[in-house]
Amino acid sequence: MNNLKIGYSECNVNPPLGYPLHGYYMERFGTGFINDLMAGAIAVSDGEKTVLILSVDNGGFKQTVIRKLKNSVSSAIGVEEDGIFISATHSHTAPSTFYPEFFDVSDENINAYIDFLAEKLCEISALAIEDLCPAKAGYGIGYAPDRISYIRRYRMKDGTTCTCPPINDPNIDRPIGELDRRVNVLRFKRDVKEDVVILNYGIHADTVNGDAYCSDWVGFCRDTVARALEGAKCVCIMGAQGDVGSTNVHPIPGDMNDTEISFDNEMKSVGMARFVGRALAGVVLQVFDKVAFFDAESISFIEEEFPVRMNVPKKEDLPLARKYKELYESGRSDEIPYTGMELTTVVAEALRICKMENDPEYSVLNISALRIGDVGLVTVPGEPFTEIGVEIKKCEGYGLILPCAITNGYEGYFPAQSAFAEGGYEARTSPYKEDISNRIIVAAKKVLSSL
């Protein structure tokens, strides 16, 4: 028996000009728009229970902000907080809802934008529930084409590990890790309204830089799907992408490039965002008509907490970290003996060490899961490495599992255990001990199995 009903609504969540952008450890304030920033709401009901899957073009939300947003939606709409899943696309040209204390950003402005988001999420959640109609769910797995995603951590010839090294750097030896090119596609075929599709793939939404607001590859993907599939709505939820980017560090001259309009040898550009978004939309088009439909008699969901060990700094690490922090904050980064991504890494590591000086040895993270018939969605409140997503997908009892990164929280990087010995940006800036990957995998499989 199939009792599934699906509703959808969306709106733009454009901030005012001058609002801070996410990422890069530098002050950036929006000066214009490349395209609109959007929030989409999918309401899923079995006639008795209703859940909401919300996707927002944003850098990410701390768990404290997630609690506020969930409470606002739950109070306004009546859906249980545990049945609300809020995912950020993690665009690096979207707003930030948290900023380091040493950047000149007003708490009043940040809180005003969070309040604005809460209002908008309440509105589209209500409209999505009003839009509920009978639907059939189907899933399929496609494969990302070549040249859109790359493991971004590299073993260098001098034995070091570098994240996002310069293009054609002669010191590059090999990437560390393997891509998971599987693209999860969950299709809701509605009886009398346009279809709704969830695309779940692990790649950073960091293909555009600069100071203009942009939804990155996600917006181009959504738009392409809608144009190609008679108005179908597409929601992009990040998969395990902590170690995956879009930059090819060894571009081949002339290969898949126009000689006059080339973006493959640039770190970031609107052209790259468009290319990645359209390529992933193409995967949706390939899978769309061949999904395996299934009956969903009921839906179920759960949210739990699990403890994690924190990487509290050693006393001997504090003096150098304080020195680098002071140089960075005073605008004297040129006195730190590193350049490029290595400079970003040591600065970010120093900021982490200073921030965590008096932190406890343990903290708590939230993890949620949703079961729709044969399909499971499980949240990870941050940026997990590819192999974490691969392991979560092995949980038995499901036809398809969608690891949903940067969902119901953004609490930093979750590297693979081996990365802590290897080094690199993600491991050196992660606030967690080296067993974090195993703790997430165990917690994810636990909540999935409980459903």
C-alpha positions as semicolon CSV with decimal commas, in nm:
position;residue;x (nm);y (nm);z (nm)
1;M;0,000;0,000;0,000
2;N;0,126;0,347;-0,084
3;N;0,017;0,632;0,147
4;L;0,277;0,885;0,036
5;K;0,195;1,250;-0,019
6;I;0,447;1,514;-0,126
7;G;0,426;1,893;-0,122
8;Y;0,674;2,158;-0,230
9;S;0,734;2,532;-0,199
10;E;1,030;2,767;-0,241
11;C;1,131;3,130;-0,208
12;N;1,441;3,342;-0,243
13;V;1,637;3,421;0,073
14;N;1,850;3,701;-0,066
15;P;2,028;3,901;0,205
16;P;2,081;4,278;0,181
17;L;2,393;4,402;0,006
18;G;2,680;4,427;0,248
19;Y;2,594;4,110;0,440
20;P;2,896;3,879;0,505
21;L;2,974;3,583;0,281
22;H;3,083;3,241;0,402
23;G;3,439;3,109;0,402
24;Y;3,806;3,177;0,323
25;Y;3,907;3,329;0,660
26;M;3,870;3,678;0,524
27;E;3,607;3,948;0,541
28;R;3,387;3,948;0,232
29;F;3,065;4,141;0,204
30;G;2,812;4,095;-0,075
31;T;2,836;4,358;-0,347
32;G;2,580;4,219;-0,593
33;F;2,409;3,906;-0,725
34;I;2,503;3,646;-0,984
35;N;2,174;3,463;-0,920
36;D;1,913;3,435;-0,648
37;L;1,975;3,243;-0,328
38;M;1,688;3,004;-0,263
39;A;1,526;2,793;0,006
40;G;1,312;2,493;-0,085
41;A;1,075;2,293;0,135
42;I;0,962;1,935;0,069
43;A;0,674;1,815;0,285
44;V;0,651;1,435;0,316
45;S;0,341;1,275;0,469
46;D;0,199;0,926;0,515
47;G;-0,140;1,057;0,625
48;E;-0,050;1,039;0,994
49;K;0,300;1,185;1,022
50;T;0,452;1,478;0,832
51;V;0,818;1,570;0,797
52;L;0,989;1,863;0,630
53;I;1,310;1,856;0,427
54;L;1,441;2,210;0,392
55;S;1,733;2,310;0,172
56;V;1,885;2,658;0,204
57;D;2,152;2,834;0,001
58;N;2,375;2,915;0,297
59;G;2,725;2,841;0,420
60;G;2,593;2,636;0,711
61;F;2,414;2,662;1,043
62;K;2,556;2,589;1,384
63;Q;2,346;2,347;1,589
64;T;2,236;2,637;1,811
65;V;2,093;2,815;1,506
66;I;1,935;2,491;1,381
67;R;1,751;2,457;1,712
68;K;1,616;2,811;1,674
69;L;1,505;2,752;1,314
70;K;1,347;2,416;1,398
71;N;1,164;2,564;1,694
72;S;1,027;2,848;1,481
73;V;0,900;2,611;1,212
74;S;0,761;2,360;1,460
75;S;0,579;2,627;1,660
76;A;0,430;2,785;1,348
77;I;0,343;2,469;1,153
78;G;0,297;2,197;1,414
79;V;0,550;1,951;1,271
80;E;0,766;1,778;1,533
81;E;1,115;1,927;1,562
82;D;1,270;1,580;1,518
83;G;1,087;1,561;1,184
84;I;1,248;1,877;1,046
85;F;1,565;1,838;0,840
86;I;1,746;2,163;0,751
87;S;2,027;2,129;0,498
88;A;2,267;2,400;0,382
89;T;2,413;2,391;0,032
90;H;2,740;2,530;0,172
91;S;2,790;2,776;-0,112
92;H;3,095;2,990;-0,040
93;T;2,921;3,286;-0,204
94;A;2,613;3,256;0,017
95;P;2,555;3,423;0,354
96;S;2,725;3,318;0,673
97;T;2,525;3,289;0,994
98;F;2,835;3,270;1,211
99;Y;3,150;3,477;1,199
100;P;3,475;3,483;1,401
101;E;3,468;3,734;1,681
102;F;3,766;3,926;1,542
103;F;3,591;4,011;1,213
104;D;3,402;4,338;1,203
105;V;3,054;4,190;1,172
106;S;2,759;4,303;1,380
107;D;2,576;4,038;1,585
108;E;2,265;4,246;1,523
109;N;2,297;4,197;1,144
110;I;2,361;3,823;1,179
111;N;2,065;3,775;1,412
112;A;1,840;3,984;1,186
113;Y;1,920;3,757;0,892
114;I;1,860;3,443;1,100
115;D;1,521;3,586;1,203
116;F;1,447;3,658;0,837
117;L;1,537;3,298;0,745
118;A;1,318;3,161;1,022
119;E;1,023;3,360;0,888
120;K;1,083;3,243;0,531
121;L;1,123;2,878;0,632
122;C;0,795;2,898;0,823
123;E;0,623;3,041;0,516
124;I;0,744;2,783;0,267
125;S;0,690;2,498;0,514
126;A;0,325;2,596;0,550
127;L;0,287;2,628;0,173
128;A;0,456;2,289;0,115
129;I;0,207;2,124;0,352
130;E;-0,081;2,296;0,173
131;D;0,064;2,160;-0,154
132;L;0,058;1,795;-0,040
133;C;-0,083;1,555;-0,296
134;P;-0,055;1,179;-0,365
135;A;0,283;1,073;-0,500
136;K;0,492;0,771;-0,585
137;A;0,857;0,754;-0,479
138;G;1,136;0,607;-0,689
139;Y;1,512;0,600;-0,664
140;G;1,810;0,546;-0,889
141;I;2,186;0,584;-0,888
142;G;2,373;0,768;-1,160
143;Y;2,742;0,841;-1,196
144;A;2,908;1,179;-1,204
145;P;3,092;1,236;-1,533
146;D;3,464;1,299;-1,555
147;R;3,608;1,642;-1,499
148;I;3,361;1,778;-1,243
149;S;3,496;1,648;-0,912
150;Y;3,836;1,562;-0,768
151;I;3,981;1,450;-0,439
152;R;4,131;1,779;-0,325
153;R;4,392;1,645;-0,080
154;Y;4,730;1,556;-0,229
155;R;5,044;1,383;-0,119
156;M;5,327;1,609;-0,226
157;K;5,665;1,485;-0,347
158;D;5,832;1,632;-0,039
159;G;5,619;1,404;0,182
160;T;5,374;1,670;0,303
161;T;4,997;1,677;0,253
162;C;4,835;1,975;0,086
163;T;4,469;2,064;0,030
164;C;4,399;2,244;-0,298
165;P;4,758;2,290;-0,416
166;P;4,824;2,533;-0,700
167;I;4,736;2,414;-1,050
168;N;5,030;2,233;-1,217
169;D;5,238;2,253;-0,899
170;P;5,543;2,035;-0,982
171;N;5,553;1,914;-0,620
172;I;5,218;1,727;-0,655
173;D;5,257;1,350;-0,633
174;R;4,908;1,194;-0,611
175;P;4,561;1,245;-0,460
176;I;4,490;1,092;-0,120
177;G;4,168;0,893;-0,136
178;E;3,915;0,783;-0,396
179;L;3,605;0,952;-0,530
180;D;3,261;0,807;-0,479
181;R;3,105;0,903;-0,812
182;R;2,761;0,762;-0,729
183;V;2,489;1,026;-0,754
184;N;2,176;0,943;-0,554
185;V;1,849;1,049;-0,717
186;L;1,521;1,031;-0,526
187;R;1,217;1,114;-0,740
188;F;0,869;1,194;-0,617
189;K;0,622;1,153;-0,904
190;R;0,313;1,348;-0,810
191;D;-0,031;1,273;-0,953
192;V;-0,141;1,622;-1,055
193;K;0,160;1,846;-0,998
194;E;0,520;1,877;-1,107
195;D;0,767;1,616;-0,986
196;V;1,009;1,682;-0,702
197;V;1,364;1,542;-0,717
198;I;1,637;1,519;-0,455
199;L;1,993;1,503;-0,588
200;N;2,251;1,385;-0,335
201;Y;2,619;1,403;-0,429
202;G;2,943;1,484;-0,249
203;I;3,124;1,787;-0,394
204;H;3,196;2,126;-0,243
205;A;2,973;2,412;-0,358
206;D;3,288;2,620;-0,391
207;T;3,322;2,670;-0,766
208;V;3,269;3,048;-0,757
209;N;3,460;3,312;-0,565
210;G;3,445;3,688;-0,535
211;D;3,205;3,915;-0,351
212;A;2,878;3,859;-0,540
213;Y;2,607;3,638;-0,395
214;C;2,567;3,314;-0,588
215;S;2,406;2,974;-0,528
216;D;2,712;2,812;-0,690
217;W;2,667;2,495;-0,900
218;V;2,353;2,411;-0,702
219;G;2,149;2,692;-0,858
220;F;2,255;2,603;-1,213
221;C;2,163;2,240;-1,147
222;R;1,817;2,328;-1,015
223;D;1,743;2,560;-1,306
224;T;1,860;2,310;-1,568
225;V;1,643;2,031;-1,424
226;A;1,337;2,257;-1,413
227;R;1,381;2,363;-1,776
228;A;1,441;2,009;-1,900
229;L;1,173;1,827;-1,701
230;E;0,862;2,040;-1,742
231;G;0,908;2,245;-1,428
232;A;1,025;1,964;-1,200
233;K;1,160;2,093;-0,872
234;C;1,512;1,987;-0,779
235;V;1,659;2,003;-0,429
236;C;2,033;1,945;-0,392
237;I;2,155;1,795;-0,065
238;M;2,529;1,764;-0,020
239;G;2,674;1,417;0,017
240;A;3,005;1,340;0,188
241;Q;3,218;1,618;0,038
242;G;3,476;1,717;0,299
243;D;3,767;1,608;0,079
244;V;3,612;1,670;-0,266
245;G;3,643;1,982;-0,481
246;S;3,601;2,081;-0,845
247;T;3,952;2,196;-0,935
248;N;4,160;1,988;-1,175
249;V;4,519;2,045;-1,068
250;H;4,647;1,882;-1,390
251;P;4,436;2,034;-1,670
252;I;4,497;1,906;-2,021
253;P;4,528;2,196;-2,269
254;G;4,247;2,190;-2,522
255;D;4,073;1,886;-2,376
256;M;3,702;1,964;-2,328
257;N;3,784;2,334;-2,344
258;D;3,713;2,604;-2,593
259;T;4,037;2,779;-2,678
260;E;3,879;3,120;-2,620
261;I;3,654;3,043;-2,322
262;S;3,840;2,818;-2,085
263;F;3,766;2,774;-1,714
264;D;3,922;2,434;-1,644
265;N;4,255;2,597;-1,565
266;E;4,101;2,844;-1,322
267;M;4,050;2,768;-0,954
268;K;3,694;2,908;-0,954
269;S;3,458;3,085;-1,194
270;V;3,092;3,120;-1,287
271;G;3,172;2,907;-1,591
272;M;3,291;2,626;-1,367
273;A;2,977;2,652;-1,152
274;R;2,757;2,634;-1,461
275;F;2,955;2,337;-1,597
276;V;2,932;2,137;-1,273
277;G;2,565;2,221;-1,219
278;R;2,461;2,127;-1,572
279;A;2,669;1,808;-1,563
280;L;2,496;1,691;-1,245
281;A;2,158;1,793;-1,387
282;G;2,245;1,564;-1,678
283;V;2,280;1,275;-1,433
284;V;1,928;1,349;-1,303
285;L;1,799;1,341;-1,663
286;Q;1,968;1,006;-1,724
287;V;1,821;0,847;-1,410
288;F;1,481;1,020;-1,400
289;D;1,283;0,783;-1,622
290;K;1,450;0,468;-1,492
291;V;1,402;0,504;-1,118
292;A;1,274;0,201;-0,928
293;F;0,937;0,297;-0,783
294;F;0,829;0,153;-0,449
295;D;0,535;0,174;-0,210
296;A;0,573;0,377;0,107
297;E;0,304;0,275;0,352
298;S;0,455;0,487;0,629
299;I;0,742;0,719;0,712
300;S;0,948;0,722;1,030
301;F;1,215;0,948;1,175
302;I;1,446;0,983;1,474
303;E;1,698;1,226;1,622
304;E;1,963;1,130;1,874
305;E;2,274;1,270;2,037
306;F;2,613;1,102;2,048
307;P;2,935;1,199;2,230
308;V;3,254;1,295;2,047
309;R;3,609;1,350;2,166
310;M;3,745;1,701;2,112
311;N;4,097;1,785;1,999
312;V;4,179;2,003;2,300
313;P;4,519;2,167;2,233
314;K;4,836;2,085;2,419
315;K;4,990;2,364;2,627
316;E;5,309;2,358;2,420
317;D;5,109;2,437;2,104
318;L;4,957;2,756;2,242
319;P;5,248;3,008;2,215
320;L;5,296;2,968;1,837
321;A;4,921;2,959;1,778
322;R;4,878;3,285;1,971
323;K;5,158;3,444;1,771
324;Y;5,005;3,347;1,435
325;K;4,661;3,458;1,551
326;E;4,797;3,798;1,654
327;L;4,983;3,843;1,323
328;Y;4,674;3,745;1,127
329;E;4,438;3,970;1,317
330;S;4,671;4,268;1,289
331;G;4,699;4,232;0,911
332;R;5,059;4,104;0,920
333;S;5,007;3,760;0,769
334;D;5,309;3,820;0,545
335;E;5,525;3,767;0,855
336;I;5,397;3,409;0,885
337;P;5,643;3,187;0,692
338;Y;5,388;3,025;0,460
339;T;5,201;3,117;0,144
340;G;4,886;3,012;-0,040
341;M;4,682;2,728;0,102
342;E;4,954;2,644;0,352
343;L;4,917;2,992;0,500
344;T;4,540;2,943;0,521
345;T;4,597;2,608;0,691
346;V;4,835;2,731;0,962
347;V;4,619;3,037;1,032
348;A;4,302;2,829;1,057
349;E;4,483;2,578;1,280
350;A;4,607;2,858;1,504
351;L;4,259;3,002;1,537
352;R;4,123;2,657;1,625
353;I;4,388;2,602;1,892
354;C;4,327;2,940;2,055
355;K;3,949;2,901;2,044
356;M;3,960;2,553;2,201
357;E;4,211;2,637;2,474
358;N;3,960;2,592;2,757
359;D;3,713;2,355;2,589
360;P;3,603;2,025;2,750
361;E;3,739;1,694;2,627
362;Y;3,396;1,576;2,510
363;S;3,110;1,736;2,325
364;V;2,779;1,619;2,179
365;L;2,657;1,610;1,820
366;N;2,307;1,546;1,688
367;I;2,226;1,295;1,418
368;S;1,888;1,239;1,251
369;A;1,743;0,982;1,015
370;L;1,433;0,960;0,800
371;R;1,292;0,646;0,640
372;I;1,060;0,667;0,339
373;G;0,979;0,312;0,237
374;D;1,298;0,163;0,099
375;V;1,500;0,485;0,124
376;G;1,689;0,628;0,420
377;L;1,824;0,979;0,473
378;V;2,075;1,035;0,752
379;T;2,218;1,370;0,860
380;V;2,578;1,459;0,933
381;P;2,617;1,803;1,100
382;G;2,929;1,908;0,912
383;E;3,166;1,806;0,634
384;P;3,245;1,432;0,631
385;F;3,513;1,279;0,409
386;T;3,411;1,055;0,120
387;E;3,490;0,728;0,295
388;I;3,247;0,814;0,576
389;G;2,966;0,843;0,323
390;V;3,074;0,518;0,158
391;E;3,057;0,332;0,489
392;I;2,719;0,481;0,584
393;K;2,575;0,365;0,251
394;K;2,658;0,006;0,349
395;C;2,396;0,001;0,626
396;E;2,172;-0,298;0,562
397;G;1,796;-0,291;0,516
398;Y;1,769;-0,011;0,260
399;G;1,756;0,009;-0,117
400;L;1,919;0,352;-0,109
401;I;2,082;0,562;0,164
402;L;2,143;0,934;0,127
403;P;2,418;1,068;0,359
404;C;2,310;1,432;0,405
405;A;2,611;1,648;0,493
406;I;2,584;1,994;0,649
407;T;2,232;1,902;0,757
408;N;2,085;1,988;1,098
409;G;2,415;2,151;1,188
410;Y;2,754;2,271;1,071
411;E;3,018;2,178;1,326
412;G;3,333;2,158;1,113
413;Y;3,523;1,891;0,921
414;F;3,493;1,520;0,991
415;P;3,809;1,372;0,836
416;A;3,890;1,005;0,784
417;Q;4,100;0,863;1,066
418;S;4,408;0,832;0,845
419;A;4,395;1,204;0,761
420;F;4,502;1,307;1,110
421;A;4,842;1,143;1,065
422;E;4,869;1,273;0,707
423;G;4,790;1,635;0,792
424;G;4,637;1,888;0,555
425;Y;4,384;2,167;0,601
426;E;4,079;1,962;0,702
427;A;4,256;1,747;0,963
428;R;4,457;2,030;1,115
429;T;4,152;2,253;1,153
430;S;3,907;1,986;1,269
431;P;3,807;2,028;1,636
432;Y;3,777;1,650;1,681
433;K;4,000;1,359;1,772
434;E;4,104;1,106;1,510
435;D;3,822;0,862;1,591
436;I;3,550;1,107;1,477
437;S;3,487;0,920;1,151
438;N;3,414;0,594;1,329
439;R;3,188;0,764;1,581
440;I;2,981;0,920;1,302
441;I;2,957;0,593;1,107
442;V;2,846;0,402;1,417
443;A;2,590;0,669;1,512
444;A;2,454;0,687;1,155
445;K;2,411;0,311;1,126
446;K;2,248;0,301;1,469
447;V;1,975;0,552;1,385
448;L;1,919;0,401;1,040
449;S;1,890;0,051;1,185
450;S;1,647;0,173;1,452
451;L;1,401;0,272;1,177
